[in-house]
Amino acid sequence: MTRPVILGLTGSIGMGKSTVAEMFMELGVPVFDADATVRRLQGPGGALVPAIEAAFPGSTGPAGVRREALGEQVFGDKAALARLEAIVHPAVAEERGAFMIEHAGQPLVVFDIPLLFEKGGVEQVDVVAVVSAPAETQRTRVLARPGMTPDKFAHILSLQVPDAEKRARADHVIDTGTTLAETRQRVKRLVTALTDR
């Protein structure tokens, strides 16, 4: 039984990864979105809400996990973060397994994982594509987000593997510093290359 080629899609904040993930979906490639899965599991009635509330009292409410309240309890506390990850990661892995069963007949699937290099998910994928753009483009995009400040942006960057290193470690780089049409062509060429193997 052959299984799909697993493409790990990653990229630093503001590089356009979500846009590129949508392009894969438009081409009929199933995409497993790790962040969206976490949001669903932590949202209203989410499967992880009781366990997170038990470990971090006061961090959830009727709408699920209160991200700010949870953030205050884990921010800068490595042990607390490890406790949270011990709740979240196995649940995400289970969802990913179900996704793989559902799409077993596909030639290609995408794992959209923002922290692919940071959290050591590279061994779970066959090929890595990094979404990248010039630093100035990235900065402009991120600072345009509501509630974003230069300090917040700098802090987020400090937690991520530098873009240059990601590019060096990737099998493919998808540049989003160009037009959407050009990026779409790059994605199309990559899908063709990976499904023709």
N, C-alpha and C positions, 0 to 999 in steps of 0.2 A: 504494500500500500504506500503510494507516494504521498507526501504531505506538501502543502504549499511552501513556497519560498517565503521566509519571514523577513520582511524589511523593517528594520528599526529606524523610525523617523524621530529625529531630535533636533534641538537648536536652542540657543539662548533666548531670553526674553526679548520680544520685539522683533524677532527675525522673520516672522511670517509663517511659522510652523502650522498654525491652525488653517491658514489660507491654503497652504500646500496639501494638508491632509484632506481638505474639501476637494481639491483637484483630483486626488487619488480616488475619492468616492465617486466623483463625476465620471471617472473612467471605469467605474464598476469594480474597483478594488476594495474589498472589505477592510475597514479601519477599526482597530481596537484603540479607543481613546482612554488612556489610563486616568487622566484627570477627570474626565466626565464620569467615569465609573466610580471614582472616589466621591465625587459630588453627589451622585445618585445614592450611594450606600450611606452617605452622611446626611442626606436630605430628609424631608418630612417622611416619617415612617420608614426610614432607611434601616437596613439590616444591622449596621454597625452602631447606630445611635445608643442602644442600651449599654453596650460594652464600653463605649467612649464615656458615657455619663458615669458609669461605675468607676472607671479609672480616673476620670477628671470631673469630679462633682461640680455642677453648675455650668458645664460647658455646652449643654444642649437645651433646647426649648421646643415649643410646638412645631417650629419650622426645621427641626433637626439640629445639627451641630451649629453652634454660634461660633463662627470662625474666629472672631476677635477674642471672645472669651477663652476659647481653646488655645489660641495663639499666645495669649498672656501666660497660660500655664506651661506651655512647652518652649516658648521662645528663649533661646540661650541656655536651655537646660537639656544637656545631652541625654541624661537618663530618662527624663520625661518624654523626649522625642523618641527614644528607643522603645519606650512602652507603647506610645501611640503607633509607631510603625509595626510593632508586633501584633497589633489589632488589625491594622489596615492592610498590610502587605499580603498576608495569607488569603484574605477575602478577595483582593484584586487578582491574585494568582488563580484562584478558583474561577473567577469570572472569565479570565483570559483562557483557561482550559476549556470552558464551555464555548467560548467564541471559536476556538480552534476546532472543536468537534463540529460545530455548526457549519464552518467554512472549509471542512476537510477536502472537499472536491475542487477547491479553487487553485489556480496556478500560483497566485501571489496574495499575501495578506500584509497589512501594515500594522505594526505596533507603534502607536503615537506615544512616545515616552519622553517627557521633557528632560528628566534627569537620568537619561540612559547611561552616560559615562559616570556621573556623580554617584549613582546608587548601584553600579555594577550590574546592569541589565544586559550588557553586551553579549554575554555568553548565551542568552536566550534567543538571539536573532542570528540570521545567516548573513545579512548584509546591512550595513549602516549608511543612511543618508542624512547628512547634516544640512539643515536649512540655515542659510547665512546671508548677511547683507553688510554693506559698509558700516563701520561704527557710528558714523554721523547719522545715517539713515535709521539705525537701530535707536539711537538716543532720541531723535525727533519723534519716532513712533511711540516710544515708551513714555516720554514726558507729556505726550498728548493725552494719555490715559487719565480718567478722573481719579483724583486723590494721589496721584504719583508726584513725588518730589525728587530732586536730584540726589538727596541723601538716601532715600528709599531705593532708588535705582542703583546707586553705588553699592548698597548693602546686598541687593539681589545678585548683582554681578559678582560680588565677592564670594558668593556661595556656589557659583556655577564655574565649571571648567571653562577657561578662556576660549573664545571663538576660534582663535588660531590653532589651538591644540585640538579642538573638536574637528576642525577641517582636516588637520594632519592625520587624525585617527580614522576618519570616515572613508568608506569605500566610494561614496559619491557625495558631491556637494551641489546643493540646489540653491542657486543665487537668486534672492528675491529683491536685489537692489536694482532690477531692471523693470520692464513692463510686465503686467500680469500675463499678457499674451506670450511673452518670451519664457516666463516661468512655467506656464502651462505646457509649452512645447518641450521644455526640459523634463517635466514630469512624465509627459507622454513617451518621450524617448526612453526614459528610465524603465517605465512599465514594459515597453516593448522589449528592451534588452533583457529584463529579468524574467519575462514570460516566454521568451524564445529559447531559453537554455535547454 
